[in-house]
Amino acid sequence: MMVYNQIPFNTATCKDKLYDMIAKDLPHMFWKYHPSKQITKDLPDDLKSLIISMLSLDPTRRPTIEEIS
């Protein structure tokens, strides 16, 4: 939301295709099919990786505040 003023997905259910791509650990598909393709196309790869890691369903795979800053 802070980067491109849009939520990453609408609902946290597998019926939401974007959420499902995150849940299935398919970040390349998430970025390819995200509605903000023009904006996300211009995001650096390291920022895309950070966003995906922060959205991880497994809390042990999410970065800590110290790792983000």
mmCIF file as Biopython writes it, N, C-alpha, C and O atoms, coordinates in Angstrom:
data_model
#
loop_
_atom_site.group_PDB
_atom_site.id
_atom_site.type_symbol
_atom_site.label_atom_id
_atom_site.label_alt_id
_atom_site.label_comp_id
_atom_site.label_asym_id
_atom_site.label_entity_id
_atom_site.label_seq_id
_atom_site.pdbx_PDB_ins_code
_atom_site.Cartn_x
_atom_site.Cartn_y
_atom_site.Cartn_z
_atom_site.occupancy
_atom_site.B_iso_or_equiv
_atom_site.auth_seq_id
_atom_site.auth_asym_id
_atom_site.pdbx_PDB_model_num
ATOM 1   N N  . MET A ? 1  ? 0.834   -1.181  0.000   1.0 0.0 1  A 1 
ATOM 2   C CA . MET A ? 1  ? 0.000   0.000   0.000   1.0 0.0 1  A 1 
ATOM 3   C C  . MET A ? 1  ? 0.883   1.251   0.000   1.0 0.0 1  A 1 
ATOM 4   O O  . MET A ? 1  ? 0.598   2.224   -0.697  1.0 0.0 1  A 1 
ATOM 5   N N  . MET A ? 2  ? 1.940   1.210   0.777   1.0 0.0 2  A 1 
ATOM 6   C CA . MET A ? 2  ? 2.803   2.386   0.881   1.0 0.0 2  A 1 
ATOM 7   C C  . MET A ? 2  ? 3.575   2.643   -0.410  1.0 0.0 2  A 1 
ATOM 8   O O  . MET A ? 2  ? 3.902   3.791   -0.710  1.0 0.0 2  A 1 
ATOM 9   N N  . VAL A ? 3  ? 3.863   1.622   -1.156  1.0 0.0 3  A 1 
ATOM 10  C CA . VAL A ? 3  ? 4.694   1.792   -2.349  1.0 0.0 3  A 1 
ATOM 11  C C  . VAL A ? 3  ? 3.881   2.239   -3.551  1.0 0.0 3  A 1 
ATOM 12  O O  . VAL A ? 3  ? 4.266   3.178   -4.248  1.0 0.0 3  A 1 
ATOM 13  N N  . TYR A ? 4  ? 2.748   1.567   -3.802  1.0 0.0 4  A 1 
ATOM 14  C CA . TYR A ? 4  ? 1.991   1.922   -4.994  1.0 0.0 4  A 1 
ATOM 15  C C  . TYR A ? 4  ? 0.512   2.153   -4.746  1.0 0.0 4  A 1 
ATOM 16  O O  . TYR A ? 4  ? -0.306  2.040   -5.658  1.0 0.0 4  A 1 
ATOM 17  N N  . ASN A ? 5  ? 0.173   2.479   -3.500  1.0 0.0 5  A 1 
ATOM 18  C CA . ASN A ? 5  ? -1.175  2.912   -3.119  1.0 0.0 5  A 1 
ATOM 19  C C  . ASN A ? 5  ? -2.272  1.925   -3.528  1.0 0.0 5  A 1 
ATOM 20  O O  . ASN A ? 5  ? -3.351  2.320   -3.969  1.0 0.0 5  A 1 
ATOM 21  N N  . GLN A ? 6  ? -1.977  0.658   -3.374  1.0 0.0 6  A 1 
ATOM 22  C CA . GLN A ? 6  ? -2.960  -0.373  -3.672  1.0 0.0 6  A 1 
ATOM 23  C C  . GLN A ? 6  ? -2.673  -1.584  -2.801  1.0 0.0 6  A 1 
ATOM 24  O O  . GLN A ? 6  ? -1.515  -1.937  -2.578  1.0 0.0 6  A 1 
ATOM 25  N N  . ILE A ? 7  ? -3.726  -2.218  -2.310  1.0 0.0 7  A 1 
ATOM 26  C CA . ILE A ? 7  ? -3.542  -3.408  -1.494  1.0 0.0 7  A 1 
ATOM 27  C C  . ILE A ? 7  ? -3.050  -4.555  -2.380  1.0 0.0 7  A 1 
ATOM 28  O O  . ILE A ? 7  ? -3.352  -4.585  -3.573  1.0 0.0 7  A 1 
ATOM 29  N N  . PRO A ? 8  ? -2.300  -5.491  -1.812  1.0 0.0 8  A 1 
ATOM 30  C CA . PRO A ? 8  ? -1.730  -6.565  -2.631  1.0 0.0 8  A 1 
ATOM 31  C C  . PRO A ? 8  ? -2.762  -7.567  -3.161  1.0 0.0 8  A 1 
ATOM 32  O O  . PRO A ? 8  ? -2.553  -8.186  -4.204  1.0 0.0 8  A 1 
ATOM 33  N N  . PHE A ? 9  ? -3.869  -7.721  -2.442  1.0 0.0 9  A 1 
ATOM 34  C CA . PHE A ? 9  ? -4.955  -8.607  -2.871  1.0 0.0 9  A 1 
ATOM 35  C C  . PHE A ? 9  ? -6.221  -8.147  -2.175  1.0 0.0 9  A 1 
ATOM 36  O O  . PHE A ? 9  ? -6.162  -7.357  -1.234  1.0 0.0 9  A 1 
ATOM 37  N N  . ASN A ? 10 ? -7.368  -8.636  -2.630  1.0 0.0 10 A 1 
ATOM 38  C CA . ASN A ? 10 ? -8.640  -8.174  -2.061  1.0 0.0 10 A 1 
ATOM 39  C C  . ASN A ? 10 ? -9.072  -8.949  -0.832  1.0 0.0 10 A 1 
ATOM 40  O O  . ASN A ? 10 ? -9.482  -8.351  0.162   1.0 0.0 10 A 1 
ATOM 41  N N  . THR A ? 11 ? -8.988  -10.267 -0.884  1.0 0.0 11 A 1 
ATOM 42  C CA . THR A ? 11 ? -9.395  -11.094 0.256   1.0 0.0 11 A 1 
ATOM 43  C C  . THR A ? 11 ? -8.366  -12.180 0.510   1.0 0.0 11 A 1 
ATOM 44  O O  . THR A ? 11 ? -7.767  -12.710 -0.426  1.0 0.0 11 A 1 
ATOM 45  N N  . ALA A ? 12 ? -8.166  -12.506 1.759   1.0 0.0 12 A 1 
ATOM 46  C CA . ALA A ? 12 ? -7.199  -13.533 2.118   1.0 0.0 12 A 1 
ATOM 47  C C  . ALA A ? 12 ? -7.832  -14.920 2.040   1.0 0.0 12 A 1 
ATOM 48  O O  . ALA A ? 12 ? -7.921  -15.646 3.030   1.0 0.0 12 A 1 
ATOM 49  N N  . THR A ? 13 ? -8.266  -15.260 0.827   1.0 0.0 13 A 1 
ATOM 50  C CA . THR A ? 13 ? -8.806  -16.595 0.561   1.0 0.0 13 A 1 
ATOM 51  C C  . THR A ? 13 ? -8.220  -17.083 -0.758  1.0 0.0 13 A 1 
ATOM 52  O O  . THR A ? 13 ? -7.796  -16.285 -1.593  1.0 0.0 13 A 1 
ATOM 53  N N  . CYS A ? 14 ? -8.201  -18.369 -0.932  1.0 0.0 14 A 1 
ATOM 54  C CA . CYS A ? 14 ? -7.653  -18.929 -2.171  1.0 0.0 14 A 1 
ATOM 55  C C  . CYS A ? 14 ? -8.534  -18.639 -3.383  1.0 0.0 14 A 1 
ATOM 56  O O  . CYS A ? 14 ? -8.120  -18.876 -4.518  1.0 0.0 14 A 1 
ATOM 57  N N  . LYS A ? 15 ? -9.742  -18.128 -3.155  1.0 0.0 15 A 1 
ATOM 58  C CA . LYS A ? 15 ? -10.585 -17.706 -4.275  1.0 0.0 15 A 1 
ATOM 59  C C  . LYS A ? 15 ? -10.052 -16.425 -4.910  1.0 0.0 15 A 1 
ATOM 60  O O  . LYS A ? 15 ? -10.333 -16.142 -6.074  1.0 0.0 15 A 1 
ATOM 61  N N  . ASP A ? 16 ? -9.287  -15.656 -4.148  1.0 0.0 16 A 1 
ATOM 62  C CA . ASP A ? 16 ? -8.636  -14.454 -4.667  1.0 0.0 16 A 1 
ATOM 63  C C  . ASP A ? 16 ? -7.353  -14.913 -5.375  1.0 0.0 16 A 1 
ATOM 64  O O  . ASP A ? 16 ? -6.442  -15.436 -4.733  1.0 0.0 16 A 1 
ATOM 65  N N  . LYS A ? 17 ? -7.284  -14.718 -6.680  1.0 0.0 17 A 1 
ATOM 66  C CA . LYS A ? 17 ? -6.157  -15.242 -7.456  1.0 0.0 17 A 1 
ATOM 67  C C  . LYS A ? 17 ? -4.813  -14.691 -6.997  1.0 0.0 17 A 1 
ATOM 68  O O  . LYS A ? 17 ? -3.829  -15.428 -6.955  1.0 0.0 17 A 1 
ATOM 69  N N  . LEU A ? 18 ? -4.757  -13.420 -6.656  1.0 0.0 18 A 1 
ATOM 70  C CA . LEU A ? 18 ? -3.492  -12.843 -6.210  1.0 0.0 18 A 1 
ATOM 71  C C  . LEU A ? 18 ? -3.056  -13.435 -4.873  1.0 0.0 18 A 1 
ATOM 72  O O  . LEU A ? 18 ? -1.881  -13.751 -4.682  1.0 0.0 18 A 1 
ATOM 73  N N  . TYR A ? 19 ? -3.997  -13.584 -3.957  1.0 0.0 19 A 1 
ATOM 74  C CA . TYR A ? 19 ? -3.682  -14.200 -2.669  1.0 0.0 19 A 1 
ATOM 75  C C  . TYR A ? 19 ? -3.228  -15.645 -2.881  1.0 0.0 19 A 1 
ATOM 76  O O  . TYR A ? 19 ? -2.271  -16.104 -2.258  1.0 0.0 19 A 1 
ATOM 77  N N  . ASP A ? 20 ? -3.924  -16.351 -3.763  1.0 0.0 20 A 1 
ATOM 78  C CA . ASP A ? 20 ? -3.593  -17.747 -4.046  1.0 0.0 20 A 1 
ATOM 79  C C  . ASP A ? 20 ? -2.165  -17.875 -4.585  1.0 0.0 20 A 1 
ATOM 80  O O  . ASP A ? 20 ? -1.461  -18.829 -4.253  1.0 0.0 20 A 1 
ATOM 81  N N  . MET A ? 21 ? -1.741  -16.932 -5.404  1.0 0.0 21 A 1 
ATOM 82  C CA . MET A ? 21 ? -0.375  -16.964 -5.936  1.0 0.0 21 A 1 
ATOM 83  C C  . MET A ? 21 ? 0.647   -16.775 -4.823  1.0 0.0 21 A 1 
ATOM 84  O O  . MET A ? 21 ? 1.713   -17.391 -4.843  1.0 0.0 21 A 1 
ATOM 85  N N  . ILE A ? 22 ? 0.327   -15.932 -3.863  1.0 0.0 22 A 1 
ATOM 86  C CA . ILE A ? 22 ? 1.222   -15.752 -2.714  1.0 0.0 22 A 1 
ATOM 87  C C  . ILE A ? 22 ? 1.226   -17.019 -1.868  1.0 0.0 22 A 1 
ATOM 88  O O  . ILE A ? 22 ? 2.283   -17.488 -1.448  1.0 0.0 22 A 1 
ATOM 89  N N  . ALA A ? 23 ? 0.038   -17.570 -1.621  1.0 0.0 23 A 1 
ATOM 90  C CA . ALA A ? 23 ? -0.078  -18.778 -0.797  1.0 0.0 23 A 1 
ATOM 91  C C  . ALA A ? 23 ? 0.673   -19.952 -1.414  1.0 0.0 23 A 1 
ATOM 92  O O  . ALA A ? 23 ? 1.226   -20.787 -0.699  1.0 0.0 23 A 1 
ATOM 93  N N  . LYS A ? 24 ? 0.690   -20.013 -2.733  1.0 0.0 24 A 1 
ATOM 94  C CA . LYS A ? 24 ? 1.377   -21.112 -3.437  1.0 0.0 24 A 1 
ATOM 95  C C  . LYS A ? 24 ? 2.833   -20.780 -3.739  1.0 0.0 24 A 1 
ATOM 96  O O  . LYS A ? 24 ? 3.509   -21.525 -4.448  1.0 0.0 24 A 1 
ATOM 97  N N  . ASP A ? 25 ? 3.313   -19.668 -3.203  1.0 0.0 25 A 1 
ATOM 98  C CA . ASP A ? 25 ? 4.699   -19.234 -3.378  1.0 0.0 25 A 1 
ATOM 99  C C  . ASP A ? 25 ? 5.055   -19.087 -4.861  1.0 0.0 25 A 1 
ATOM 100 O O  . ASP A ? 25 ? 6.044   -19.641 -5.341  1.0 0.0 25 A 1 
ATOM 101 N N  . LEU A ? 26 ? 4.222   -18.328 -5.566  1.0 0.0 26 A 1 
ATOM 102 C CA . LEU A ? 26 ? 4.428   -18.045 -6.992  1.0 0.0 26 A 1 
ATOM 103 C C  . LEU A ? 26 ? 4.570   -16.535 -7.214  1.0 0.0 26 A 1 
ATOM 104 O O  . LEU A ? 26 ? 3.732   -15.927 -7.880  1.0 0.0 26 A 1 
ATOM 105 N N  . PRO A ? 27 ? 5.624   -15.930 -6.662  1.0 0.0 27 A 1 
ATOM 106 C CA . PRO A ? 27 ? 5.749   -14.478 -6.756  1.0 0.0 27 A 1 
ATOM 107 C C  . PRO A ? 27 ? 5.834   -13.964 -8.186  1.0 0.0 27 A 1 
ATOM 108 O O  . PRO A ? 27 ? 5.319   -12.887 -8.485  1.0 0.0 27 A 1 
ATOM 109 N N  . HIS A ? 28 ? 6.476   -14.716 -9.075  1.0 0.0 28 A 1 
ATOM 110 C CA . HIS A ? 28 ? 6.571   -14.260 -10.464 1.0 0.0 28 A 1 
ATOM 111 C C  . HIS A ? 28 ? 5.187   -14.147 -11.096 1.0 0.0 28 A 1 
ATOM 112 O O  . HIS A ? 28 ? 4.948   -13.247 -11.902 1.0 0.0 28 A 1 
ATOM 113 N N  . MET A ? 29 ? 4.280   -15.046 -10.741 1.0 0.0 29 A 1 
ATOM 114 C CA . MET A ? 29 ? 2.911   -14.992 -11.258 1.0 0.0 29 A 1 
ATOM 115 C C  . MET A ? 29 ? 2.150   -13.828 -10.617 1.0 0.0 29 A 1 
ATOM 116 O O  . MET A ? 29 ? 1.366   -13.149 -11.279 1.0 0.0 29 A 1 
ATOM 117 N N  . PHE A ? 30 ? 2.391   -13.607 -9.324  1.0 0.0 30 A 1 
ATOM 118 C CA . PHE A ? 30 ? 1.748   -12.507 -8.613  1.0 0.0 30 A 1 
ATOM 119 C C  . PHE A ? 30 ? 2.034   -11.187 -9.320  1.0 0.0 30 A 1 
ATOM 120 O O  . PHE A ? 30 ? 1.119   -10.406 -9.583  1.0 0.0 30 A 1 
ATOM 121 N N  . TRP A ? 31 ? 3.310   -10.941 -9.627  1.0 0.0 31 A 1 
ATOM 122 C CA . TRP A ? 31 ? 3.675   -9.680  -10.272 1.0 0.0 31 A 1 
ATOM 123 C C  . TRP A ? 31 ? 3.189   -9.629  -11.712 1.0 0.0 31 A 1 
ATOM 124 O O  . TRP A ? 31 ? 2.820   -8.560  -12.199 1.0 0.0 31 A 1 
ATOM 125 N N  . LYS A ? 32 ? 3.183   -10.744 -12.388 1.0 0.0 32 A 1 
ATOM 126 C CA . LYS A ? 32 ? 2.747   -10.766 -13.785 1.0 0.0 32 A 1 
ATOM 127 C C  . LYS A ? 32 ? 1.268   -10.427 -13.931 1.0 0.0 32 A 1 
ATOM 128 O O  . LYS A ? 32 ? 0.873   -9.742  -14.875 1.0 0.0 32 A 1 
ATOM 129 N N  . TYR A ? 33 ? 0.451   -10.908 -12.994 1.0 0.0 33 A 1 
ATOM 130 C CA . TYR A ? 33 ? -0.996  -10.729 -13.108 1.0 0.0 33 A 1 
ATOM 131 C C  . TYR A ? 33 ? -1.576  -9.655  -12.208 1.0 0.0 33 A 1 
ATOM 132 O O  . TYR A ? 33 ? -2.792  -9.461  -12.173 1.0 0.0 33 A 1 
ATOM 133 N N  . HIS A ? 34 ? -0.714  -8.955  -11.478 1.0 0.0 34 A 1 
ATOM 134 C CA . HIS A ? 34 ? -1.214  -7.899  -10.597 1.0 0.0 34 A 1 
ATOM 135 C C  . HIS A ? 34 ? -1.864  -6.805  -11.436 1.0 0.0 34 A 1 
ATOM 136 O O  . HIS A ? 34 ? -1.324  -6.435  -12.479 1.0 0.0 34 A 1 
ATOM 137 N N  . PRO A ? 35 ? -3.023  -6.273  -11.002 1.0 0.0 35 A 1 
ATOM 138 C CA . PRO A ? 35 ? -3.728  -5.250  -11.781 1.0 0.0 35 A 1 
ATOM 139 C C  . PRO A ? 35 ? -2.903  -3.983  -12.045 1.0 0.0 35 A 1 
ATOM 140 O O  . PRO A ? 35 ? -3.158  -3.270  -13.015 1.0 0.0 35 A 1 
ATOM 141 N N  . SER A ? 36 ? -1.943  -3.712  -11.209 1.0 0.0 36 A 1 
ATOM 142 C CA . SER A ? 36 ? -1.100  -2.513  -11.384 1.0 0.0 36 A 1 
ATOM 143 C C  . SER A ? 36 ? 0.175   -2.870  -12.145 1.0 0.0 36 A 1 
ATOM 144 O O  . SER A ? 36 ? 1.274   -2.499  -11.733 1.0 0.0 36 A 1 
ATOM 145 N N  . LYS A ? 37 ? 0.026   -3.582  -13.240 1.0 0.0 37 A 1 
ATOM 146 C CA . LYS A ? 37 ? 1.193   -4.055  -13.994 1.0 0.0 37 A 1 
ATOM 147 C C  . LYS A ? 37 ? 2.175   -2.935  -14.328 1.0 0.0 37 A 1 
ATOM 148 O O  . LYS A ? 37 ? 3.387   -3.121  -14.213 1.0 0.0 37 A 1 
ATOM 149 N N  . GLN A ? 38 ? 1.677   -1.798  -14.734 1.0 0.0 38 A 1 
ATOM 150 C CA . GLN A ? 38 ? 2.572   -0.703  -15.109 1.0 0.0 38 A 1 
ATOM 151 C C  . GLN A ? 38 ? 3.406   -0.247  -13.917 1.0 0.0 38 A 1 
ATOM 152 O O  . GLN A ? 38 ? 4.608   -0.019  -14.048 1.0 0.0 38 A 1 
ATOM 153 N N  . ILE A ? 39 ? 2.779   -0.117  -12.775 1.0 0.0 39 A 1 
ATOM 154 C CA . ILE A ? 39 ? 3.500   0.318   -11.574 1.0 0.0 39 A 1 
ATOM 155 C C  . ILE A ? 39 ? 4.455   -0.773  -11.107 1.0 0.0 39 A 1 
ATOM 156 O O  . ILE A ? 39 ? 5.626   -0.506  -10.838 1.0 0.0 39 A 1 
ATOM 157 N N  . THR A ? 40 ? 3.957   -2.000  -11.011 1.0 0.0 40 A 1 
ATOM 158 C CA . THR A ? 40 ? 4.790   -3.083  -10.487 1.0 0.0 40 A 1 
ATOM 159 C C  . THR A ? 40 ? 5.920   -3.427  -11.444 1.0 0.0 40 A 1 
ATOM 160 O O  . THR A ? 40 ? 6.964   -3.917  -11.012 1.0 0.0 40 A 1 
ATOM 161 N N  . LYS A ? 41 ? 5.732   -3.182  -12.728 1.0 0.0 41 A 1 
ATOM 162 C CA . LYS A ? 41 ? 6.787   -3.433  -13.714 1.0 0.0 41 A 1 
ATOM 163 C C  . LYS A ? 41 ? 8.015   -2.586  -13.408 1.0 0.0 41 A 1 
ATOM 164 O O  . LYS A ? 41 ? 9.145   -3.012  -13.648 1.0 0.0 41 A 1 
ATOM 165 N N  . ASP A ? 42 ? 7.794   -1.399  -12.884 1.0 0.0 42 A 1 
ATOM 166 C CA . ASP A ? 42 ? 8.880   -0.467  -12.607 1.0 0.0 42 A 1 
ATOM 167 C C  . ASP A ? 42 ? 9.513   -0.645  -11.220 1.0 0.0 42 A 1 
ATOM 168 O O  . ASP A ? 42 ? 10.496  0.023   -10.901 1.0 0.0 42 A 1 
ATOM 169 N N  . LEU A ? 43 ? 8.960   -1.532  -10.405 1.0 0.0 43 A 1 
ATOM 170 C CA . LEU A ? 43 ? 9.530   -1.752  -9.073  1.0 0.0 43 A 1 
ATOM 171 C C  . LEU A ? 43 ? 10.830  -2.547  -9.188  1.0 0.0 43 A 1 
ATOM 172 O O  . LEU A ? 43 ? 10.907  -3.502  -9.961  1.0 0.0 43 A 1 
ATOM 173 N N  . PRO A ? 44 ? 11.842  -2.161  -8.429  1.0 0.0 44 A 1 
ATOM 174 C CA . PRO A ? 44 ? 13.087  -2.939  -8.439  1.0 0.0 44 A 1 
ATOM 175 C C  . PRO A ? 44 ? 12.830  -4.365  -7.910  1.0 0.0 44 A 1 
ATOM 176 O O  . PRO A ? 44 ? 11.955  -4.579  -7.072  1.0 0.0 44 A 1 
ATOM 177 N N  . ASP A ? 45 ? 13.594  -5.307  -8.408  1.0 0.0 45 A 1 
ATOM 178 C CA . ASP A ? 45 ? 13.419  -6.703  -7.994  1.0 0.0 45 A 1 
ATOM 179 C C  . ASP A ? 45 ? 13.603  -6.902  -6.497  1.0 0.0 45 A 1 
ATOM 180 O O  . ASP A ? 45 ? 12.908  -7.719  -5.893  1.0 0.0 45 A 1 
ATOM 181 N N  . ASP A ? 46 ? 14.536  -6.163  -5.888  1.0 0.0 46 A 1 
ATOM 182 C CA . ASP A ? 46 ? 14.736  -6.334  -4.451  1.0 0.0 46 A 1 
ATOM 183 C C  . ASP A ? 46 ? 13.530  -5.845  -3.651  1.0 0.0 46 A 1 
ATOM 184 O O  . ASP A ? 46 ? 13.228  -6.395  -2.591  1.0 0.0 46 A 1 
ATOM 185 N N  . LEU A ? 47 ? 12.843  -4.823  -4.146  1.0 0.0 47 A 1 
ATOM 186 C CA . LEU A ? 47 ? 11.630  -4.358  -3.473  1.0 0.0 47 A 1 
ATOM 187 C C  . LEU A ? 47 ? 10.504  -5.377  -3.653  1.0 0.0 47 A 1 
ATOM 188 O O  . LEU A ? 47 ? 9.743   -5.633  -2.719  1.0 0.0 47 A 1 
ATOM 189 N N  . LYS A ? 48 ? 10.397  -5.951  -4.834  1.0 0.0 48 A 1 
ATOM 190 C CA . LYS A ? 48 ? 9.395   -6.995  -5.066  1.0 0.0 48 A 1 
ATOM 191 C C  . LYS A ? 48 ? 9.640   -8.179  -4.127  1.0 0.0 48 A 1 
ATOM 192 O O  . LYS A ? 48 ? 8.696   -8.726  -3.557  1.0 0.0 48 A 1 
ATOM 193 N N  . SER A ? 49 ? 10.885  -8.568  -3.970  1.0 0.0 49 A 1 
ATOM 194 C CA . SER A ? 49 ? 11.222  -9.677  -3.071  1.0 0.0 49 A 1 
ATOM 195 C C  . SER A ? 49 ? 10.864  -9.351  -1.627  1.0 0.0 49 A 1 
ATOM 196 O O  . SER A ? 49 ? 10.340  -10.195 -0.900  1.0 0.0 49 A 1 
ATOM 197 N N  . LEU A ? 50 ? 11.151  -8.126  -1.225  1.0 0.0 50 A 1 
ATOM 198 C CA . LEU A ? 50 ? 10.814  -7.703  0.132   1.0 0.0 50 A 1 
ATOM 199 C C  . LEU A ? 50 ? 9.306   -7.767  0.357   1.0 0.0 50 A 1 
ATOM 200 O O  . LEU A ? 50 ? 8.855   -8.288  1.377   1.0 0.0 50 A 1 
ATOM 201 N N  . ILE A ? 51 ? 8.534   -7.249  -0.575  1.0 0.0 51 A 1 
ATOM 202 C CA . ILE A ? 51 ? 7.074   -7.259  -0.436  1.0 0.0 51 A 1 
ATOM 203 C C  . ILE A ? 51 ? 6.558   -8.689  -0.338  1.0 0.0 51 A 1 
ATOM 204 O O  . ILE A ? 51 ? 5.743   -8.996  0.532   1.0 0.0 51 A 1 
ATOM 205 N N  . ILE A ? 52 ? 7.023   -9.561  -1.218  1.0 0.0 52 A 1 
ATOM 206 C CA . ILE A ? 52 ? 6.582   -10.956 -1.190  1.0 0.0 52 A 1 
ATOM 207 C C  . ILE A ? 52 ? 6.986   -11.610 0.134   1.0 0.0 52 A 1 
ATOM 208 O O  . ILE A ? 52 ? 6.194   -12.351 0.716   1.0 0.0 52 A 1 
ATOM 209 N N  . SER A ? 53 ? 8.196   -11.351 0.615   1.0 0.0 53 A 1 
ATOM 210 C CA . SER A ? 53 ? 8.624   -11.958 1.880   1.0 0.0 53 A 1 
ATOM 211 C C  . SER A ? 53 ? 7.768   -11.464 3.049   1.0 0.0 53 A 1 
ATOM 212 O O  . SER A ? 53 ? 7.490   -12.223 3.977   1.0 0.0 53 A 1 
ATOM 213 N N  . MET A ? 54 ? 7.353   -10.202 3.008   1.0 0.0 54 A 1 
ATOM 214 C CA . MET A ? 54 ? 6.506   -9.662  4.072   1.0 0.0 54 A 1 
ATOM 215 C C  . MET A ? 54 ? 5.100   -10.260 4.039   1.0 0.0 54 A 1 
ATOM 216 O O  . MET A ? 54 ? 4.416   -10.293 5.062   1.0 0.0 54 A 1 
ATOM 217 N N  . LEU A ? 55 ? 4.668   -10.731 2.874   1.0 0.0 55 A 1 
ATOM 218 C CA . LEU A ? 55 ? 3.342   -11.334 2.726   1.0 0.0 55 A 1 
ATOM 219 C C  . LEU A ? 55 ? 3.354   -12.846 2.945   1.0 0.0 55 A 1 
ATOM 220 O O  . LEU A ? 55 ? 2.311   -13.490 2.831   1.0 0.0 55 A 1 
ATOM 221 N N  . SER A ? 56 ? 4.489   -13.408 3.250   1.0 0.0 56 A 1 
ATOM 222 C CA . SER A ? 56 ? 4.603   -14.858 3.409   1.0 0.0 56 A 1 
ATOM 223 C C  . SER A ? 56 ? 3.596   -15.390 4.425   1.0 0.0 56 A 1 
ATOM 224 O O  . SER A ? 56 ? 3.391   -14.804 5.488   1.0 0.0 56 A 1 
ATOM 225 N N  . LEU A ? 57 ? 2.972   -16.515 4.072   1.0 0.0 57 A 1 
ATOM 226 C CA . LEU A ? 57 ? 2.028   -17.143 5.013   1.0 0.0 57 A 1 
ATOM 227 C C  . LEU A ? 57 ? 2.749   -17.719 6.220   1.0 0.0 57 A 1 
ATOM 228 O O  . LEU A ? 57 ? 2.182   -17.798 7.310   1.0 0.0 57 A 1 
ATOM 229 N N  . ASP A ? 58 ? 3.990   -18.118 6.027   1.0 0.0 58 A 1 
ATOM 230 C CA . ASP A ? 58 ? 4.792   -18.686 7.105   1.0 0.0 58 A 1 
ATOM 231 C C  . ASP A ? 58 ? 5.480   -17.547 7.850   1.0 0.0 58 A 1 
ATOM 232 O O  . ASP A ? 58 ? 6.383   -16.914 7.302   1.0 0.0 58 A 1 
ATOM 233 N N  . PRO A ? 59 ? 5.071   -17.276 9.082   1.0 0.0 59 A 1 
ATOM 234 C CA . PRO A ? 59 ? 5.645   -16.136 9.813   1.0 0.0 59 A 1 
ATOM 235 C C  . PRO A ? 59 ? 7.148   -16.249 10.026  1.0 0.0 59 A 1 
ATOM 236 O O  . PRO A ? 59 ? 7.815   -15.229 10.199  1.0 0.0 59 A 1 
ATOM 237 N N  . THR A ? 60 ? 7.696   -17.450 10.018  1.0 0.0 60 A 1 
ATOM 238 C CA . THR A ? 60 ? 9.143   -17.602 10.211  1.0 0.0 60 A 1 
ATOM 239 C C  . THR A ? 60 ? 9.917   -17.151 8.972   1.0 0.0 60 A 1 
ATOM 240 O O  . THR A ? 60 ? 11.123  -16.915 9.055   1.0 0.0 60 A 1 
ATOM 241 N N  . ARG A ? 61 ? 9.246   -17.027 7.830   1.0 0.0 61 A 1 
ATOM 242 C CA . ARG A ? 61 ? 9.898   -16.577 6.599   1.0 0.0 61 A 1 
ATOM 243 C C  . ARG A ? 61 ? 9.775   -15.068 6.402   1.0 0.0 61 A 1 
ATOM 244 O O  . ARG A ? 61 ? 10.400  -14.508 5.502   1.0 0.0 61 A 1 
ATOM 245 N N  . ARG A ? 62 ? 8.977   -14.410 7.235   1.0 0.0 62 A 1 
ATOM 246 C CA . ARG A ? 62 ? 8.817   -12.962 7.121   1.0 0.0 62 A 1 
ATOM 247 C C  . ARG A ? 62 ? 10.028  -12.263 7.736   1.0 0.0 62 A 1 
ATOM 248 O O  . ARG A ? 62 ? 10.554  -12.720 8.751   1.0 0.0 62 A 1 
ATOM 249 N N  . PRO A ? 63 ? 10.474  -11.164 7.136   1.0 0.0 63 A 1 
ATOM 250 C CA . PRO A ? 63 ? 11.621  -10.445 7.699   1.0 0.0 63 A 1 
ATOM 251 C C  . PRO A ? 63 ? 11.224  -9.728  8.984   1.0 0.0 63 A 1 
ATOM 252 O O  . PRO A ? 63 ? 10.068  -9.350  9.176   1.0 0.0 63 A 1 
ATOM 253 N N  . THR A ? 64 ? 12.194  -9.553  9.843   1.0 0.0 64 A 1 
ATOM 254 C CA . THR A ? 64 ? 11.977  -8.778  11.064  1.0 0.0 64 A 1 
ATOM 255 C C  . THR A ? 64 ? 12.053  -7.293  10.728  1.0 0.0 64 A 1 
ATOM 256 O O  . THR A ? 64 ? 12.496  -6.917  9.643   1.0 0.0 64 A 1 
ATOM 257 N N  . ILE A ? 65 ? 11.629  -6.470  11.643  1.0 0.0 65 A 1 
ATOM 258 C CA . ILE A ? 65 ? 11.711  -5.016  11.447  1.0 0.0 65 A 1 
ATOM 259 C C  . ILE A ? 65 ? 13.170  -4.611  11.219  1.0 0.0 65 A 1 
ATOM 260 O O  . ILE A ? 65 ? 13.460  -3.760  10.377  1.0 0.0 65 A 1 
ATOM 261 N N  . GLU A ? 66 ? 14.066  -5.214  11.960  1.0 0.0 66 A 1 
ATOM 262 C CA . GLU A ? 66 ? 15.494  -4.898  11.817  1.0 0.0 66 A 1 
ATOM 263 C C  . GLU A ? 66 ? 15.982  -5.255  10.422  1.0 0.0 66 A 1 
ATOM 264 O O  . GLU A ? 66 ? 16.791  -4.525  9.849   1.0 0.0 66 A 1 
ATOM 265 N N  . GLU A ? 67 ? 15.511  -6.358  9.868   1.0 0.0 67 A 1 
ATOM 266 C CA . GLU A ? 67 ? 15.933  -6.777  8.528   1.0 0.0 67 A 1 
ATOM 267 C C  . GLU A ? 67 ? 15.369  -5.858  7.453   1.0 0.0 67 A 1 
ATOM 268 O O  . GLU A ? 67 ? 15.982  -5.680  6.400   1.0 0.0 67 A 1 
ATOM 269 N N  . ILE A ? 68 ? 14.222  -5.285  7.709   1.0 0.0 68 A 1 
ATOM 270 C CA . ILE A ? 68 ? 13.587  -4.398  6.728   1.0 0.0 68 A 1 
ATOM 271 C C  . ILE A ? 68 ? 14.245  -3.032  6.715   1.0 0.0 68 A 1 
ATOM 272 O O  . ILE A ? 68 ? 14.429  -2.432  5.656   1.0 0.0 68 A 1 
ATOM 273 N N  . SER A ? 69 ? 14.596  -2.550  7.880   1.0 0.0 69 A 1 
ATOM 274 C CA . SER A ? 69 ? 15.125  -1.167  7.977   1.0 0.0 69 A 1 
ATOM 275 C C  . SER A ? 69 ? 16.569  -1.047  7.600   1.0 0.0 69 A 1 
ATOM 276 O O  . SER A ? 69 ? 17.128  0.049   7.638   1.0 0.0 69 A 1 
#
